Amino acid sequence: MATVRREIAALPPAGSLVEDFARRNRLQREARLALSPILASPPQERGWILAVVWNELAKIDADNTEALRRALPARGWFSDATLSHEAWDIAQHTDHWEFQKEVLGRVEPLAGTALMAGGDFAKLYDRVAQREGRPQRFATQVSCRAGARSFGDVEDLGRVDALRARVGHSETRAETEARLKVGQPC
């Protein structure tokens, strides 16, 4: 994360909102990548370092959320596909649940269009559903249940591929299960 911060700091000021959001997302992705080896280590070894990374990631996400809030159009969503995707990536990772739900409402009419990829919409929908204690609709989010990676509660697992197709999500449930290692130990 420190290396990415230095690289970004050495750049001239962002010339556009797309560039600003892309830089912000690069930093949050780097922080999330740092979590993978920590989470894979034995519990007794992860303690404090995991807390440090999570704390840093929370600061990054909070800063990114505020930048997105300031940039949001008064109504609707962004009309540039690249900006839309970068903004979605920030909203997808925010800890501000009500704001995430607001973004979902703004992007829902655009699901499966050039402005909101079906997969992006499905992931945001499922995150909001989980946070509200509802089952996922598109089976995009995985957590650890009974020692194995699992989608958890899903509205209708047998209809996931059809529901995904309706919103333009191109990945099948089987492809997501393989990519996210569903069923494997966690």
SULMOTA-V116224 format. One record per residue. N is the residue number from 1. RES is the residue in three letters. PSI is psi in whole degrees, -180 to 180 (* if undefined). NEAR is the number of other ideal C-beta (glycine too) atoms within 8 Angstrom. Layout:
n = [N N]
res = [RES RES]
psi = [PSI PSI]
near = [NEAR NEAR]
This chain:
n = [1 2 3 4 5 6 7 8 9 10 11 12 13 14 15 16 17 18 19 20 21 22 23 24 25 26 27 28 29 30 31 32 33 34 35 36 37 38 39 40 41 42 43 44 45 46 47 48 49 50 51 52 53 54 55 56 57 58 59 60 61 62 63 64 65 66 67 68 69 70 71 72 73 74 75 76 77 78 79 80 81 82 83 84 85 86 87 88 89 90 91 92 93 94 95 96 97 98 99 100 101 102 103 104 105 106 107 108 109 110 111 112 113 114 115 116 117 118 119 120 121 122 123 124 125 126 127 128 129 130 131 132 133 134 135 136 137 138 139 140 141 142 143 144 145 146 147 148 149 150 151 152 153 154 155 156 157 158 159 160 161 162 163 164 165 166 167 168 169 170 171 172 173 174 175 176 177 178 179 180 181 182 183 184 185 186]
res = [MET ALA THR VAL ARG ARG GLU ILE ALA ALA LEU PRO PRO ALA GLY SER LEU VAL GLU ASP PHE ALA ARG ARG ASN ARG LEU GLN ARG GLU ALA ARG LEU ALA LEU SER PRO ILE LEU ALA SER PRO PRO GLN GLU ARG GLY TRP ILE LEU ALA VAL VAL TRP ASN GLU LEU ALA LYS ILE ASP ALA ASP ASN THR GLU ALA LEU ARG ARG ALA LEU PRO ALA ARG GLY TRP PHE SER ASP ALA THR LEU SER HIS GLU ALA TRP ASP ILE ALA GLN HIS THR ASP HIS TRP GLU PHE GLN LYS GLU VAL LEU GLY ARG VAL GLU PRO LEU ALA GLY THR ALA LEU MET ALA GLY GLY ASP PHE ALA LYS LEU TYR ASP ARG VAL ALA GLN ARG GLU GLY ARG PRO GLN ARG PHE ALA THR GLN VAL SER CYS ARG ALA GLY ALA ARG SER PHE GLY ASP VAL GLU ASP LEU GLY ARG VAL ASP ALA LEU ARG ALA ARG VAL GLY HIS SER GLU THR ARG ALA GLU THR GLU ALA ARG LEU LYS VAL GLY GLN PRO CYS]
psi = [-39 -39 -46 -42 -44 -43 -43 -41 -30 -13 155 163 146 134 -7 167 -37 -47 -42 -49 -37 -41 -44 -44 -34 -43 -45 -33 -40 -41 -41 -36 -33 -24 -34 -54 -29 -46 -26 -12 161 145 -39 -17 -13 -28 -91 -37 -36 -43 -40 -47 -45 -40 -44 -42 -39 -40 -44 -49 -40 -44 -43 -41 -44 -39 -41 -43 -45 -32 -15 139 156 -37 156 -148 -180 147 7 127 -43 -45 -41 -45 -43 -40 -41 -42 -37 -48 -36 -29 6 151 2 94 -43 -37 -41 -40 -39 -45 -42 -45 -36 -35 -16 -43 -16 -2 129 10 178 -23 -16 98 143 -40 -39 -46 -46 -43 -43 -43 -49 -36 -45 -44 -47 -44 -28 3 18 158 154 156 -37 -1 64 -15 136 142 176 123 125 38 7 150 131 150 -21 -145 129 138 -54 90 -33 -20 4 -47 -39 -42 -40 -45 -37 -30 4 21 119 -17 134 164 -41 -40 -40 -43 -42 -46 -40 5 43 135 -16 156 149 *]
near = [9 5 6 10 9 8 8 10 6 5 8 3 4 8 5 6 8 10 9 10 17 9 11 14 12 10 13 15 8 10 13 10 7 10 12 8 7 11 8 5 7 5 5 5 6 10 8 5 8 11 8 8 12 9 8 10 12 9 8 12 12 10 9 15 14 8 12 13 8 6 8 8 6 3 3 4 11 8 5 7 7 7 11 15 10 13 15 13 11 16 13 11 9 13 7 8 9 6 11 15 11 8 12 11 7 9 16 9 4 11 12 11 7 3 10 13 9 13 11 12 17 15 12 15 13 14 11 12 11 11 9 7 4 7 8 16 12 13 12 9 11 9 7 7 7 4 6 10 12 11 10 11 6 11 6 7 8 4 8 13 8 7 11 15 8 7 12 12 13 6 8 7 10 6 8 12 10 8 7 8 9 11 7 7 5 6]
